[in-house]
Amino acid sequence: MKDNRNNVFYSPEGNPEVWDKKPEGYFTEEEWKAAHPDPAPEPPSPEELKAQRITEIISRLGEIDKASIRPLRTIAKGTEDGVAADKIVDDRLKLAELEDEAVLLRTEYKEIGGE
């Protein structure tokens, strides 16, 4: 039995057909795809962009909360155990940076209609 899978040609209307040899006016798969590329994807709508940004903000706020745990623990424990003051200062600066970022993200979230 002859394998005809390699003998598929596209009619001018785009119908795939099996032939022993390429008929005149027909195209190979590569020729058809080159002449008829897939349309470019639709750009996201403003609503989709907004939803995506809201998801990104919520995700980053969660990351900020997680990143805040260790410095908070060090500060809380350090004040009891006499951890070096410079370590506590570094952790307080880190928390301030994280909170500044979180404030900006929460503001943006409210401005774009997050609830």
N, CA and C of each residue as an Amber inpcrd file, in Angstrom:
protein
   345
   0.8510000  -1.1810000   0.0000000   0.0000000   0.0000000   0.0000000
   0.8880000   1.2340000   0.0000000   0.5960000   2.1650000  -0.8620000
   1.3740000   3.3870000  -1.0020000   0.9610000   4.4030000   0.0590000
   1.9570000   5.0540000   0.6770000   1.6980000   6.0890000   1.6790000
   1.5590000   7.4280000   0.9600000   0.3400000   7.9970000   0.9890000
   0.0720000   9.2460000   0.2740000   0.1370000  10.4750000   1.1650000
   0.5720000  10.3180000   2.4280000   0.5710000  11.4660000   3.3270000
   1.4680000  12.5880000   2.8180000   2.4980000  12.2570000   2.0780000
   3.3970000  13.2850000   1.5630000   2.9030000  13.8640000   0.2440000
   1.7690000  13.3850000  -0.2360000   1.2380000  13.8600000  -1.5080000
  -0.0210000  14.6990000  -1.3120000  -0.0570000  15.4520000  -0.2460000
  -1.2020000  16.3230000   0.0090000  -0.9030000  17.6760000  -0.6190000
  -1.8380000  18.1190000  -1.4380000  -1.7150000  19.4190000  -2.0930000
  -3.0010000  20.1850000  -1.8340000  -2.8780000  21.5060000  -1.8310000
  -4.0210000  22.3650000  -1.5270000  -4.5780000  22.9590000  -2.8060000
  -5.9090000  22.8340000  -2.9300000  -6.5790000  23.4030000  -4.0980000
  -6.5390000  24.9190000  -3.9840000  -6.8530000  25.6430000  -5.0570000
  -6.8930000  27.1100000  -4.9750000  -7.8620000  27.6220000  -3.9000000
  -8.8330000  26.8100000  -3.5220000  -9.7800000  27.1870000  -2.4710000
  -9.2640000  26.8280000  -1.0800000  -8.1500000  26.1110000  -1.0170000
  -7.5650000  25.7490000   0.2630000  -7.9340000  24.3710000   0.7710000
  -8.5640000  23.5640000  -0.0610000  -8.9400000  22.2180000   0.3600000
  -7.7530000  21.2720000   0.2110000  -7.3760000  20.5510000   1.2680000
  -6.2950000  19.5860000   1.1370000  -6.7820000  18.3500000   0.3820000
  -6.0080000  17.9510000  -0.6010000  -6.3650000  16.7880000  -1.4110000
  -5.1130000  15.9470000  -1.6310000  -5.3160000  14.6310000  -1.8140000
  -4.1980000  13.7240000  -2.0420000  -4.1140000  13.4310000  -3.5380000
  -2.9300000  13.6570000  -4.1060000  -2.6640000  13.3990000  -5.5080000
  -1.3100000  12.6930000  -5.6150000  -1.1340000  11.9240000  -6.6900000
   0.1670000  11.2880000  -6.9180000   1.2190000  12.3370000  -7.2260000
   0.8280000  13.3620000  -7.9910000   1.7390000  14.4720000  -8.2490000
   0.9480000  15.7680000  -8.1800000   1.6470000  16.8360000  -7.9940000
   1.0260000  18.1300000  -7.7790000   0.3050000  18.6010000  -9.0410000
  -1.0330000  18.8140000  -8.9490000  -1.7730000  19.3320000 -10.0980000
  -1.4410000  20.8070000 -10.3210000  -1.5920000  21.2480000 -11.5280000
  -1.3440000  22.6580000 -11.8340000  -2.3410000  23.5260000 -11.0710000
  -1.8400000  24.6090000 -10.5190000  -2.6840000  25.5230000  -9.7620000
  -2.8370000  25.1340000  -8.3030000  -2.3260000  23.9800000  -7.9160000
  -2.3840000  23.5400000  -6.5240000  -1.1080000  23.9560000  -5.7960000
  -1.1610000  23.8680000  -4.4690000  -0.0510000  24.3280000  -3.6460000
   0.4050000  23.2170000  -2.7050000   1.6930000  23.2200000  -2.4050000
   2.1600000  22.3720000  -1.3130000   1.6990000  23.0230000  -0.0160000
   1.7980000  22.2950000   1.0800000   1.3920000  22.8580000   2.3680000
   2.1990000  24.1190000   2.6870000   3.5080000  24.0710000   2.4330000
   4.3640000  25.2200000   2.7000000   3.9670000  26.4150000   1.8360000
   3.6900000  26.1720000   0.5790000   3.2880000  27.2620000  -0.3180000
   1.9510000  27.8710000   0.1360000   1.0110000  26.9970000   0.5310000
  -0.2960000  27.4890000   0.9670000  -0.1610000  28.3550000   2.2190000
   0.6330000  27.8740000   3.1980000   0.7980000  28.6340000   4.4340000
   1.5160000  29.9560000   4.1770000   2.4670000  29.9740000   3.2610000
   3.1790000  31.2200000   2.9530000   2.2440000  32.2280000   2.2920000
   1.3410000  31.7460000   1.4490000   0.4210000  32.6330000   0.7440000
  -0.7770000  33.0360000   1.6040000  -1.0610000  32.2630000   2.6490000
  -2.2310000  32.5080000   3.5000000  -1.8280000  32.4110000   4.9740000
  -1.0400000  33.3500000   5.4550000  -0.6080000  33.2720000   6.8650000
  -1.7950000  33.4480000   7.8080000  -1.6320000  32.8920000   9.0020000
  -2.6630000  33.0700000  10.0280000  -2.7770000  34.5590000  10.3360000
  -3.9800000  35.0270000  10.6040000  -4.1200000  36.4500000  10.9400000
  -3.4020000  36.7650000  12.2540000  -2.9580000  37.9910000  12.3530000
  -2.3010000  38.4240000  13.5850000  -3.3060000  38.3440000  14.7300000
  -2.8550000  37.9690000  15.8980000  -3.7980000  37.8990000  17.0200000
  -4.3480000  39.2800000  17.3530000  -5.5740000  39.2750000  17.8340000
  -6.2070000  40.5280000  18.2310000  -5.4970000  41.0740000  19.4670000
  -5.2280000  42.3670000  19.4940000  -4.6300000  42.9220000  20.7140000
  -5.6400000  42.8400000  21.8530000  -5.1540000  42.7530000  23.0820000
  -6.0910000  42.6670000  24.2080000  -6.9280000  43.9380000  24.3180000
  -8.1430000  43.7520000  24.7580000  -9.0490000  44.8880000  24.9500000
  -8.6230000  45.6660000  26.1950000  -9.0970000  46.9000000  26.3300000
  -8.7930000  47.6550000  27.5550000  -9.2440000  46.9200000  28.8220000
 -10.3720000  46.2290000  28.7430000 -10.8500000  45.4740000  29.8990000
  -9.9100000  44.3230000  30.2330000  -9.4060000  43.6490000  29.1970000
  -8.4570000  42.5550000  29.4290000  -7.1400000  43.0760000  30.0060000
  -6.6780000  44.2080000  29.4990000  -5.4520000  44.8020000  30.0360000
  -5.6320000  45.2030000  31.4950000  -6.7830000  45.7550000  31.8040000
  -7.0870000  46.1600000  33.1810000  -7.1040000  44.9390000  34.0990000
  -7.7680000  43.8750000  33.6700000  -7.8430000  42.6540000  34.4740000
  -6.4510000  42.0530000  34.6750000  -5.6440000  42.0990000  33.6320000
  -4.2790000  41.5840000  33.7390000  -3.4770000  42.4020000  34.7450000
  -3.5940000  43.7170000  34.6750000  -2.8430000  44.5710000  35.6010000
  -3.3200000  44.3720000  37.0370000  -4.6090000  44.2210000  37.2370000
  -5.1300000  43.9670000  38.5780000  -4.5480000  42.6660000  39.1290000
  -4.4900000  41.6390000  38.2980000  -3.8910000  40.3710000  38.7170000
  -2.4280000  40.5470000  39.0800000  -1.6930000  41.3210000  38.2780000
  -0.2770000  41.5720000  38.5660000  -0.1080000  42.3160000  39.8960000
  -0.9590000  43.3130000  40.1390000  -0.8740000  44.0890000  41.3770000
  -1.1490000  43.2010000  42.5850000  -2.2070000  42.4130000  42.5180000
  -2.5540000  41.5320000  43.6360000  -1.4170000  40.5490000  43.9090000
  -0.8450000  40.0150000  42.8540000   0.2680000  39.0810000  43.0010000
   1.4660000  39.7440000  43.6720000   1.8100000  40.9390000  43.2120000
   2.9640000  41.6400000  43.7820000   2.7060000  42.0290000  45.2360000
   1.4950000  42.4370000  45.5610000   1.1850000  42.7540000  46.9560000
   1.3650000  41.5250000  47.8470000   0.9990000  40.3640000  47.3460000
   1.2310000  39.1260000  48.0920000   2.7200000  38.8530000  48.2850000
   3.5020000  39.1130000  47.2360000   4.9550000  38.9350000  47.3380000
   5.5470000  39.8990000  48.3720000   5.0450000  41.1240000  48.3770000
   5.5280000  42.1190000  49.3440000   5.2060000  41.6650000  50.7640000
   3.9980000  41.1480000  50.9770000   3.6370000  40.6560000  52.3100000
   4.5920000  39.5450000  52.7490000   4.8770000  38.6210000  51.8530000
   5.7950000  37.5240000  52.1960000   7.2040000  38.0440000  52.4750000
   7.6500000  39.0020000  51.6690000   8.9990000  39.5480000  51.8470000
   9.1160000  40.3490000  53.1430000   8.0050000  40.7740000  53.7110000
   8.0150000  41.5680000  54.9390000   8.1370000  40.7130000  56.1910000
   7.8390000  39.4500000  56.1040000   7.7870000  38.5910000  57.2870000
   9.1490000  38.4910000  57.9870000  10.1890000  38.1900000  57.2500000
  11.4930000  38.0040000  57.8760000  11.9980000  39.2690000  58.5600000
  11.9670000  40.4330000  57.8920000  12.4070000  41.6380000  58.6000000
  11.5710000  41.9340000  59.8450000  10.2630000  41.7160000  59.7650000
   9.4090000  41.9560000  60.9360000   9.7810000  41.0200000  62.0860000
  10.0420000  39.7690000  61.7510000  10.4130000  38.8040000  62.7850000
  11.7430000  39.1870000  63.4280000  12.6990000  39.5980000  62.5810000
  14.0020000  40.0010000  63.1070000  13.8670000  41.2180000  64.0170000
  13.0890000  42.1910000  63.5960000  12.8980000  43.4030000  64.4160000
  12.2420000  43.0480000  65.7470000  11.1710000  42.2370000  65.6820000
  10.4560000  41.8770000  66.9090000  11.3580000  41.0810000  67.8520000
  12.0530000  40.1190000  67.3310000  12.9250000  39.2790000  68.1560000
  14.1670000  40.0520000  68.5820000  14.6630000  40.8790000  67.6910000
  15.8970000  41.6070000  67.9600000  15.7820000  42.5990000  69.0810000
  14.6250000  43.1890000  69.2220000  14.4710000  44.1600000  70.3090000
  14.4930000  43.4550000  71.6550000  14.1000000  42.1840000  71.6900000
  14.1490000  41.4140000  72.9300000  15.5460000  40.8650000  73.1980000
  16.2150000  40.3840000  72.1480000  17.4780000  39.6650000  72.3040000
  18.7080000  40.5240000  72.0860000  18.5360000  41.7880000  71.7970000
  19.6830000  42.6510000  71.5960000  20.4120000  42.4150000  70.2870000
  19.6680000  42.1080000  69.2140000  20.2770000  41.9740000  67.8870000
  20.9360000  43.2980000  67.5410000  22.0180000  43.2340000  66.8010000
  22.7690000  44.4420000  66.4430000  21.8290000  45.5100000  65.8870000
  22.0220000  46.7090000  66.3440000  21.1690000  47.8330000  65.9480000
  21.2170000  48.0640000  64.4480000  22.3930000  47.8630000  63.8280000
  22.4770000  48.0900000  62.3750000  21.6310000  47.0820000  61.6080000
  21.4870000  45.8720000  62.1090000  20.6300000  44.8750000  61.4560000
  19.1700000  45.3030000  61.5430000  18.7770000  45.8100000  62.6830000
  17.4030000  46.2760000  62.8510000  17.1400000  47.4830000  61.9530000
  18.1080000  48.3730000  61.8440000  17.9580000  49.5370000  60.9590000
  17.8110000  49.0790000  59.5160000  18.6290000  48.1140000  59.0840000
  18.5340000  47.5940000  57.7080000  17.1530000  46.9990000  57.4460000
  16.6530000  46.2350000  58.4150000  15.3350000  45.6280000  58.2370000
  14.2260000  46.6680000  58.2090000  14.3660000  47.6980000  59.0120000
  13.3530000  48.7730000  58.9760000  13.3870000  49.4980000  57.6360000
  14.5730000  49.7110000  57.0820000  14.6800000  50.3310000  55.7530000
  14.0490000  49.4390000  54.6870000  14.2810000  48.1390000  54.7810000
  13.6810000  47.1960000  53.8160000  12.1640000  47.2390000  53.9140000
  11.6520000  47.2470000  55.1240000  10.1970000  47.3280000  55.2930000
   9.6380000  48.6290000  54.7310000  10.3580000  49.7200000  54.9200000
   9.9010000  51.0110000  54.3920000   9.8540000  50.9750000  52.8660000
  10.8730000  50.3810000  52.2470000  10.8870000  50.2580000  50.7750000
   9.7010000  49.4270000  50.3000000   9.4790000  48.2940000  50.9580000
   8.3550000  47.4310000  50.5740000   7.0240000  48.1400000  50.7590000
   6.8850000  48.8840000  51.8520000   5.6210000  49.5900000  52.0930000
   5.4170000  50.7110000  51.0800000   6.4870000  51.4050000  50.7050000
   6.3670000  52.4540000  49.6780000   5.8530000  51.8610000  48.3720000
   6.4080000  50.7160000  48.0000000   5.9490000  50.0560000  46.7720000
   4.4940000  49.6200000  46.9100000   4.1480000  49.0660000  48.0670000
   2.7770000  48.6080000  48.2880000   1.7830000  49.7700000  48.2260000
   2.1580000  50.9210000  48.7710000   1.2730000  52.0980000  48.7250000
   1.0160000  52.4960000  47.2740000   2.0680000  52.5360000  46.4670000
   1.8930000  52.8810000  45.0480000   0.9950000  51.8750000  44.3370000
   1.1950000  50.5980000  44.6180000   0.3750000  49.5650000  43.9770000
  -1.0820000  49.6520000  44.4240000  -1.3170000  49.8770000  45.7080000
  -2.7030000  49.9970000  46.1850000  -3.3870000  51.2180000  45.5840000
  -2.6410000  52.2960000  45.4170000  -3.1950000  53.5050000  44.7920000
  -3.5690000  53.2210000  43.3400000  -2.6520000  52.5790000  42.6170000
  -2.9440000  52.2320000  41.2190000  -4.1440000  51.3040000  41.1370000
  -4.2070000  50.3380000  42.0230000  -5.3150000  49.3830000  42.0650000
  -6.6540000  50.1120000  42.1960000  -6.7190000  51.0650000  43.1050000
  -7.9600000  51.8260000  43.2800000  -8.2650000  52.6960000  42.0630000
  -7.2310000  53.2880000  41.4710000  -7.4300000  54.1610000  40.3140000
  -7.9720000  53.4080000  39.1060000  -7.5790000  52.1460000  38.9360000
  -8.0450000  51.3910000  37.7660000  -9.3250000  50.6250000  38.0460000
  -9.8570000  50.8070000  39.2520000 -11.1690000  50.2210000  39.5390000
 -11.1360000  48.9230000  40.2940000 -10.0060000  48.5690000  40.8690000
  -9.9830000  47.3850000  41.7190000 -10.7910000  47.6390000  42.9770000
 -11.3320000  46.6090000  43.5440000 -12.1820000  46.8090000  44.7270000
 -11.6060000  46.1320000  45.9390000
